[in-house]
Amino acid sequence: MSEDILVNITPQETRVALIFQGAVQELHIERTLSRGLAGNIYLGKVVRVLPGMQSAFIDIGLERAAFLHVADIWETRAHDGQAAQQTPIEKLLFDGQSLTVQVVKDPIGTKGARLSTQISIAGRMLVYLPQDRHIGISQRIENEAERELLKDKVQKLLPPEEKGGFIIRTMAEDASEADLQMDIEYLRKTWSSITQLAKSKPAPTLLHQDLSLAQRVLRDFVNDETTTIQVDSRENFQKLQEFAASYTPSVTARLMHYTGERPLFDLYGVEEEIQEALSRRVPLKSGGYLIVDQTEAMTTIDVNTGSFVNGRNFDDTIFKTNLEAAHAIARQLRLRNLGGIIILDFIDMENSEHKSAVLAELHKALLRDRTKKSVSEFSALGLVEMTRKRTRESLAHILCEPCPACNGKGQVKTARTICYEILREVLREAKQFNPREFRILASQVVVDMFLEEESQHLAMLGDFIRKPISLQVETVYPQEQYDIILM
């Protein structure tokens, strides 16, 4: 199975699309003015310790203070996992203290960045843990003999004075000793420059910034299935070539500069996929569809048969729709980068074998997802509950904002409802004040409703309060907005 990676770069943003089997599987967007912070290392200053929450707020130079929990303080960890319970945070930190921290989760919504004092620096094949001598191996490498072989290989390459530890990534499976040695030297050199900078700079200050999205593509996204990495910017293509030559030489041959007349994302239909990923309804090829509702607390995905009637009977139709939906759901999770609690409402199935098959298909479709997730069995209500780790904002939160007309409710009051609100408000004002005239300022549709269907009620109110009521259209007003002027 071949995979293509498209990199669209403009001065204001970088967009990356992963194409697998002709369809967009993942979208990553990084904007110049709001670049992600995860992985960045800062020299921070403790601004407040909260013993009741066993946490602290750390100033790292952002608008909002970042959050550090006692469980994320490396000094409190022990191999038996008990030290964190024994040492309260007020004995570890104090107001005004400077300490080196790393962002493990970007600010999301009203929440500040999440921090850890256990530093990790990612390379292509290894992750360096400068404070820990442990050598770990990615859980995706399942062969026990291969795990031991990789561990021994890395151990032999470490100098005697090495005080740090490493986590071996899946990329290291086929790596030569020279590749591993290059990664080790790069990571140790990076940590050395970070420690030197921390000694010479006042808090808060940025000590190390993670690679740009385009560079992370070469480090993290490229695998054996990747056929090409197409970049549509000549300047950045040259920069990536230089980066790849010194850091990921095996990728250099697959880097291509796209020079076509049509925009790269248009050529592969990525722009249409982005629009679909922002819509509530997702059509399935069979005629069924998904309804995706994203809220602050969770995301719900509802499966519907729609016009799909193919199959020997209705149960067969439901089963086939749910199987197709399992793949579509897995893709939408990656495409929209949905995280947190996710509730999947498949169409009800009576057959237990069908339920097991749909669940197995969902697990299979989720194998390509690099993000940590967990999936439960069907509940008594026929729902599948799952969680997906939230490490960055979803696609909708990056590209969209709450609707100014409905303030994020997803619906607006009808023109008739607004008319009745206005009538009640005029009556309320008439009991308190004695103006010469009431003037109603409202949107065109509300004024039209008063002039036509609700004209009788408006006239009745005018007679009751014995005051003239005039209407004025405000073209800039949304449907729910109005003002009542006392003349």
C-alpha positions in Angstrom: 0.0 0.0 0.0 1.5 3.3 -1.1 1.1 6.6 0.8 1.8 10.1 -0.5 2.4 13.2 1.6 1.5 16.6 0.3 3.0 19.7 1.8 1.4 23.1 1.0 3.5 26.0 2.3 2.6 29.7 2.3 4.0 32.5 4.4 1.0 32.4 6.7 0.6 28.6 7.2 1.8 25.1 6.4 -0.7 22.4 5.6 0.1 18.7 5.3 -2.2 16.0 3.9 -1.5 12.2 4.1 -3.0 10.4 1.1 -3.6 6.7 1.4 -5.5 4.6 -1.2 -6.5 7.8 -3.0 -8.2 9.4 0.0 -7.1 12.0 2.5 -6.4 10.2 5.8 -4.9 13.0 7.9 -4.7 16.8 7.8 -2.2 18.8 9.8 -2.2 22.6 9.9 0.3 24.9 11.5 -0.1 28.7 11.3 2.8 31.0 11.6 1.1 33.2 14.2 -0.2 30.4 16.3 2.4 27.6 16.0 1.8 24.6 18.3 3.8 24.6 21.6 3.9 20.8 22.4 7.5 19.7 22.7 8.8 23.2 23.4 11.1 23.5 26.4 11.0 26.6 28.6 12.8 28.0 31.6 9.6 28.9 33.6 8.9 30.7 36.9 6.4 29.3 39.5 3.7 32.0 40.0 1.4 30.1 42.3 1.4 26.7 44.1 -2.0 25.2 44.9 -1.6 22.5 47.6 -5.3 21.7 47.5 -5.1 20.7 43.8 -1.5 19.4 44.1 -0.6 21.6 41.2 1.1 24.8 40.3 0.8 27.6 37.7 4.0 28.3 35.8 4.8 31.5 33.8 6.5 30.5 30.6 5.9 33.7 28.7 2.4 33.0 27.3 -0.8 35.0 27.8 -2.1 32.4 30.3 0.0 30.6 32.9 0.7 27.0 32.2 -0.4 24.1 34.5 1.9 21.6 36.2 0.5 18.7 38.3 2.6 17.0 41.0 2.4 13.7 39.0 4.2 15.4 36.1 7.2 16.5 38.3 10.0 14.1 37.5 11.7 14.4 40.9 8.6 12.8 42.5 8.6 9.7 40.4 10.1 6.4 41.6 10.3 3.0 40.0 7.7 1.7 42.4 5.4 4.6 41.6 5.0 5.6 45.3 7.1 8.7 45.6 4.6 11.0 44.0 2.1 10.2 46.8 4.7 10.8 49.5 6.0 14.2 48.5 3.4 17.0 48.3 3.9 19.7 45.7 4.3 22.5 48.3 7.6 20.8 49.5 8.9 20.6 45.9 8.0 24.0 44.5 7.8 27.6 45.8 6.6 30.9 44.4 9.3 32.6 42.2 11.3 29.4 41.7 12.8 28.8 38.2 12.6 25.4 36.6 13.0 23.8 33.2 9.7 22.5 31.9 8.3 21.0 28.7 4.9 21.5 27.1 3.2 18.1 26.8 -0.2 19.5 25.7 -1.0 22.7 23.8 -3.5 25.3 25.3 -7.0 24.2 24.4 -10.0 26.5 24.7 -9.7 28.2 28.1 -7.2 25.8 29.5 -3.5 26.7 29.6 -0.7 24.5 28.4 0.0 21.3 30.3 3.6 21.0 31.5 6.0 18.3 32.7 9.5 18.6 34.3 10.5 15.3 32.7 12.2 16.4 29.5 12.1 14.3 26.3 13.6 15.3 23.0 12.4 13.4 20.0 14.7 12.3 17.2 13.9 10.2 14.1 14.7 6.9 15.7 15.1 7.7 19.4 13.6 9.8 22.1 16.2 11.2 24.5 15.4 11.3 28.3 18.2 13.3 29.8 17.1 12.8 33.4 16.5 9.0 33.2 18.9 6.2 32.5 16.2 3.8 31.4 16.1 2.4 27.9 12.6 1.8 26.7 11.1 0.4 23.5 8.0 1.4 21.6 5.1 -0.9 22.3 4.5 -1.2 18.5 7.6 -3.3 18.2 6.0 -6.6 19.5 8.7 -9.2 18.6 10.5 -9.9 21.9 13.7 -11.0 20.3 13.8 -7.9 18.1 13.1 -5.7 21.2 16.1 -7.2 23.1 18.3 -6.9 20.0 17.5 -3.2 19.5 18.0 -2.5 23.2 21.5 -4.1 23.2 22.4 -2.3 20.0 21.6 1.1 21.5 23.2 0.2 24.8 26.5 -0.5 23.1 26.5 2.8 21.3 26.2 4.9 24.5 29.4 6.4 26.0 30.3 5.4 29.5 29.6 8.9 30.9 26.0 8.9 29.5 23.6 9.9 32.2 20.4 10.0 30.1 18.1 7.3 28.8 16.4 6.6 25.5 13.1 5.3 24.1 13.5 3.4 20.9 10.9 4.4 18.2 9.5 2.1 15.6 11.6 3.9 13.0 14.7 2.2 14.5 13.6 -1.3 13.5 15.7 -1.3 10.3 18.2 1.4 11.3 21.9 0.8 11.1 24.3 1.5 13.9 25.5 4.6 12.0 22.0 6.0 11.9 21.4 5.3 15.6 24.8 6.9 16.4 23.9 10.0 14.4 20.6 10.3 16.3 22.3 9.9 19.7 24.9 12.6 18.9 22.2 15.0 17.6 20.0 14.5 20.7 22.9 14.9 23.2 24.1 18.0 21.4 20.6 19.5 21.5 20.3 18.9 25.3 23.7 20.4 25.9 22.7 23.6 24.2 19.5 23.7 26.2 21.3 23.4 29.5 23.8 26.1 28.6 21.0 28.5 27.5 19.1 27.8 30.8 22.1 28.9 32.8 22.5 32.2 30.9 18.8 33.4 30.5 16.3 34.7 33.0 12.9 33.0 33.4 10.6 32.9 31.6 12.3 32.1 28.3 12.1 29.7 25.4 15.0 27.2 25.5 14.1 24.9 22.7 11.4 24.9 20.0 10.2 21.7 18.4 10.7 21.3 14.6 8.4 23.0 12.2 5.5 21.0 10.8 7.3 20.5 7.5 10.4 19.1 9.3 8.3 16.9 11.5 6.8 15.4 8.4 10.2 14.0 7.5 10.9 12.9 11.1 7.6 11.4 12.1 5.3 10.8 9.2 7.5 9.1 6.6 7.5 5.3 6.7 8.2 2.4 4.3 4.8 2.9 2.6 5.6 6.5 1.8 6.2 6.9 -2.0 6.6 10.7 -2.3 6.7 13.8 -0.3 5.6 16.6 -2.6 6.3 20.2 -1.6 4.9 23.2 -3.5 7.4 25.8 -2.3 10.8 26.0 -3.9 12.5 27.7 -1.0 11.1 25.3 1.6 11.8 22.4 -0.7 15.5 23.3 -0.7 15.4 23.8 3.1 13.8 20.4 3.6 16.4 18.8 1.3 19.2 20.2 3.4 17.4 19.1 6.6 16.9 15.6 5.1 20.5 15.3 3.9 21.9 15.8 7.4 19.1 14.3 9.5 17.0 11.8 7.5 19.1 10.8 4.4 16.9 7.9 3.5 14.0 10.3 2.8 15.9 12.6 0.4 15.1 10.6 -2.7 11.4 10.7 -2.1 11.3 14.5 -1.7 9.8 16.2 -4.8 9.2 19.8 -5.7 5.7 20.2 -7.2 5.7 22.7 -10.1 2.3 22.1 -11.6 -0.1 24.9 -12.6 -3.0 23.7 -10.5 -2.6 24.1 -6.7 -1.3 20.9 -5.1 -4.3 20.5 -2.8 -6.7 21.1 -5.7 -5.1 18.4 -7.8 -5.7 15.8 -5.1 -9.1 17.0 -4.0 -7.8 18.0 -0.5 -9.7 21.3 -0.4 -13.0 19.4 -0.9 -12.0 17.0 1.9 -11.4 19.9 4.2 -14.9 21.3 3.5 -16.4 17.9 4.1 -14.5 17.5 7.4 -16.1 20.8 8.6 -19.6 19.7 7.8 -22.0 17.9 10.2 -23.1 15.3 7.6 -20.7 12.9 6.1 -22.1 10.8 3.1 -21.2 7.1 2.8 -20.7 5.5 -0.7 -23.6 3.2 -0.1 -26.1 6.0 0.4 -26.0 6.0 4.2 -24.4 8.9 6.2 -22.8 9.9 9.4 -23.9 12.8 11.6 -21.0 14.3 13.6 -21.7 16.6 16.5 -18.7 18.0 18.3 -19.3 19.7 21.8 -16.9 20.9 24.5 -17.4 17.7 26.6 -17.6 15.0 23.9 -18.2 14.1 20.3 -21.1 12.0 19.1 -21.2 10.2 15.7 -24.6 8.8 14.6 -24.8 6.2 11.7 -27.9 6.3 9.4 -28.9 4.0 6.5 -30.2 6.9 4.4 -31.2 5.6 0.9 -29.1 2.4 1.2 -31.5 -0.5 0.7 -29.1 -3.1 -0.9 -29.0 -6.5 0.6 -31.2 -9.6 1.1 -33.1 -8.2 4.1 -33.1 -5.2 6.4 -30.7 -6.7 8.9 -28.2 -7.3 6.0 -28.6 -3.6 5.0 -27.9 -2.4 8.6 -24.9 -4.7 8.9 -23.3 -3.5 5.6 -23.9 0.1 6.5 -22.3 -0.3 9.9 -19.3 -2.0 8.4 -18.8 0.9 6.0 -19.4 3.4 8.8 -16.6 1.8 10.9 -14.0 2.7 8.3 -15.5 6.2 7.7 -15.6 6.9 11.5 -11.9 5.9 11.9 -11.0 8.2 9.0 -13.1 11.1 10.3 -11.4 10.9 13.7 -8.0 11.3 12.1 -9.1 13.9 9.5 -10.9 16.1 12.1 -8.4 15.2 14.9 -11.3 14.5 17.3 -10.2 13.8 20.8 -11.6 13.2 24.3 -14.8 11.1 24.8 -16.4 9.9 21.6 -19.8 8.1 21.5 -20.5 6.0 18.4 -24.2 5.3 17.7 -24.2 2.5 15.1 -27.6 1.4 13.8 -29.1 -1.2 16.2 -28.2 -4.8 15.4 -29.9 -7.8 17.0 -27.3 -10.3 15.7 -24.4 -10.6 18.2 -22.1 -11.9 15.4 -22.8 -8.7 13.4 -21.9 -6.6 16.5 -18.6 -8.5 16.9 -17.8 -8.1 13.2 -18.5 -4.3 13.3 -16.4 -3.9 16.4 -13.5 -5.9 14.8 -13.8 -3.8 11.7 -13.6 -0.6 13.8 -10.4 -1.9 15.6 -8.9 -2.8 12.2 -9.7 0.6 10.8 -8.1 2.3 13.8 -4.8 0.6 13.4 -3.5 3.4 11.2 -4.2 6.0 13.9 -1.0 7.1 15.6 -2.9 8.7 18.5 -3.5 6.7 21.7 -7.1 5.5 21.9 -9.3 3.0 23.7 -12.5 1.4 22.5 -15.2 -0.3 24.6 -17.6 -3.1 23.7 -21.2 -2.3 22.7 -23.1 -1.0 25.8 -26.6 -2.1 26.9 -28.0 0.9 24.9 -26.1 -0.3 21.7 -23.5 2.5 21.9 -19.7 2.2 21.5 -17.8 4.4 23.8 -14.2 5.3 23.0 -11.5 7.8 24.0 -8.8 9.4 21.8 -6.0 11.3 23.3 -6.3 15.1 22.7 -2.9 16.6 22.0 -3.9 19.5 19.8 -6.9 21.5 18.7 -9.4 19.8 16.4 -9.6 20.8 12.7 -12.9 22.7 13.4 -11.4 24.6 16.3 -8.4 25.6 14.1 -10.4 26.7 11.1 -13.7 27.9 12.6 -15.2 30.1 15.3 -18.7 30.2 16.9 -21.4 31.6 14.5 -22.1 35.3 15.3 -25.7 34.8 14.4 -26.4 32.0 16.9 -23.4 32.3 19.2 -22.5 28.7 18.7 -26.0 27.3 19.5 -26.4 25.9 16.0 -29.9 27.5 15.7 -31.6 30.9 16.0 -35.0 31.9 17.3 -37.7 32.2 14.6 -38.8 35.7 13.4 -42.2 35.1 15.0 -40.5 34.3 18.4 -38.6 37.6 18.2 -41.8 39.5 17.3 -43.5 38.1 20.5 -40.4 39.0 22.6 -40.5 42.6 21.2 -44.2 42.9 22.0 -43.7 41.8 25.6 -40.7 44.2 26.0 -42.8 47.1 24.6 -45.6 46.3 27.1 -43.0 46.1 29.9 -41.5 49.5 28.9 -44.9 51.1 28.6 -45.7 50.3 32.3 -42.6 52.1 33.5 -42.2 55.0 31.1 -44.4 57.5 29.3 -42.7 58.3 26.0 -44.3 60.0 23.0 -43.6 57.0 20.7 -42.0 53.5 20.7 -39.6 52.8 17.8 -38.6 49.2 17.1 -35.2 48.6 15.4 -35.0 45.0 14.0 -33.8 42.9 11.1 -35.6 42.9 7.8 -37.3 39.6 8.3 -38.7 40.6 11.8 -40.0 43.9 10.4 -41.6 42.1 7.5 -43.3 39.7 10.0 -44.7 42.7 11.9 -46.0 44.3 8.6 -47.7 41.1 7.4 -48.6 38.2 9.6 -48.2 39.9 13.0 -49.6 43.3 12.0 -52.8 42.8 13.9 -51.1 41.9 17.2 -48.8 45.0 16.8 -51.9 47.2 16.2 -53.7 45.7 19.2 -50.7 46.5 21.4 -50.6 50.1 20.2 -54.2 50.5 21.0 -53.8 49.0 24.5 -50.8 51.2 25.5 -52.3 54.2 23.7 -48.9 55.1 22.0 -47.8 54.9 18.4 -45.3 52.1 17.5 -43.1 52.6 14.5 -40.8 50.1 12.7 -37.2 50.6 11.4 -35.1 48.1 9.5 -31.5 47.7 10.6 -29.8 45.7 7.8 -26.7 44.9 10.0 -28.8 43.3 12.7 -28.9 39.5 12.8 -32.4 37.9 13.2 -32.3 37.7 17.0 -31.1 41.3 17.6 -33.5 44.2 18.2 -33.7 47.5 20.1 -36.6 49.5 21.4 -36.2 53.3 21.3 -38.3 55.5 23.5 -39.0 58.7 21.5 
